[in-house]
């Protein structure tokens, strides 16, 4: 029997229809039939703007970038301001204690520039030191996992070459949020909670990041006066305040007190490197990544392996398309484990690894009907993290990624400086024969990679996807979503992803037996999952989390607009003006 509310609603509907009349009703029906229902995987509209756009993993950082653009700064200025804010509001993921990589499109010279602002191992770090203490692999946390933080020098290099605003002005928003506090957002609060036990084990870390003895929860206002002081020192004294001044001295003193190898002299010797991005052409689009010590060329290797196949015909989420992507990932990541290293210390055959000829040889190892269980590296010499992007109305764009590696990096806050030191040093191998072997003053293998796409020599997409070894396979998935499956910049990031686990690691840890496992998000067709299992893939239906955080800006030069997408798996937003 209908309730009173049901009856009232029915009467109201009749009155509305009577007032509209039959012509209006027919018109509305026609409009409804013509109205697009939206793409299948899209959670929200893409953001479209003309004068500037920023996409980051936290709205306060996106707004900081927009304010810089509105005040006359360019994309690089805005990116530095946003990155500094992210170090305050998302401290487990990034900050002054981490490293930085960037790809910059400079509108004036119409060129791409790459910046490697990753740090090197301490001069006292040797394989013998770790072996004598019984280590087979470098610890993933603690003072023995440290390398020199490169972030602050990265800011200095970016601003010195492309920026237009004083560093003090760009760091002002971050200083204000550190001093006055900010409300902790939902996903960041969850990540903070995951690190609570590790932070509690280190007195300086607990004092900084566990107010009242516990991680802040969603909506709590968190203040970090120590970080505000450190940021102000850099704002006033520039990068030397960090690498040669008070901060370097404090890091060195803390390192001595806890048995670390990092010394003030290691920070004083640090320098970033300007490098040339490398690319492959995928269906008419030039996809650019930075060469090692990062893992970006793994994405290029995967794209080369996928290009001969008609993914568009197979369709998004089909078993055939997913199978090819997973198998391409397995092959590329075995090469990653075997060859990727600091190119100043090792011969890395980049040109050969991303060549069509090499891909053609490796292609023969992909069985379209069966998952590989023992992929191996080829012979190319035959013959936790934030990602953000900003673009401005003048045509400049920057793709920037910055990270502590694990949540809160090594888990150690040096004294009262207010930021955690990264644990990137744990990615060295302790094998004398490995290209990525630990050596004093050497850069470790890196997972963080910014991406960029040009078409016909013009900027088309500034993009990235954070998340450890998810990154290269994530780059390929979002690019295929856009180029092969016709998704827009927002839907490409919203669509469900897979993540293959079990490849050989650049530290020398062996691959999992049986070809590893494939974690998949909900949203893929059940029949595709069953078909993948029939091909021999071990599928795990995964809970949300662990599939990376994507941000992107599509640069539409024909219409003079910027189109931004931001991952719903993070707290962030794309904001334009």
Secondary structure, DSSP 4 states (H G I P E B T S, - for coil): ---HHHHHHHHHHHHHHHHHHHHHHHHHHHHHHHS----TT-SSPPEEESSEEEEESBHHHHHHHHHHHHTT--HHHHHHHHHHHHHHHTTTT-STTSEEEEEEEETTTTEEEEEEE--B--TT--HHHHHHTT-SS--SSSGGG-----HHHHHHHHHHHH--S-HHHHHHHHHHHHHH-EEPPHHHHHHHHHTHHHHHTSHHHHHHH-GGGS---TT-EE--HHHHHHHHHHHHH-HHHHHTSHHHHHHHHHHHHHT----HHHHHT---EEE--EEEEETTEEEEEPPTTSSHHHHHHHHHHHHTS-HHHH-TT-HHHHHHHHHHHHHHHHHHHHH-S-TTTS---HHHHT-HHHHHHHHTT--TTS--SS-----TT----EEEEEEETTS-EEEEEEE-SSTTTTS-B-TTSSSBPP-GGGGSB--TTSTTB--TT-BPP-----EEEEETTEEEEEEEEESTTHHHHHHHHHHHHHHTT---HHHHHHS--EEEE-PPPTTSPPPPGGG-EEEE-TTS-HHHHHHHHHTT--EEEPPSSSS-EEEEEEEETTTTEEEEEE-TTSB-EEEE-
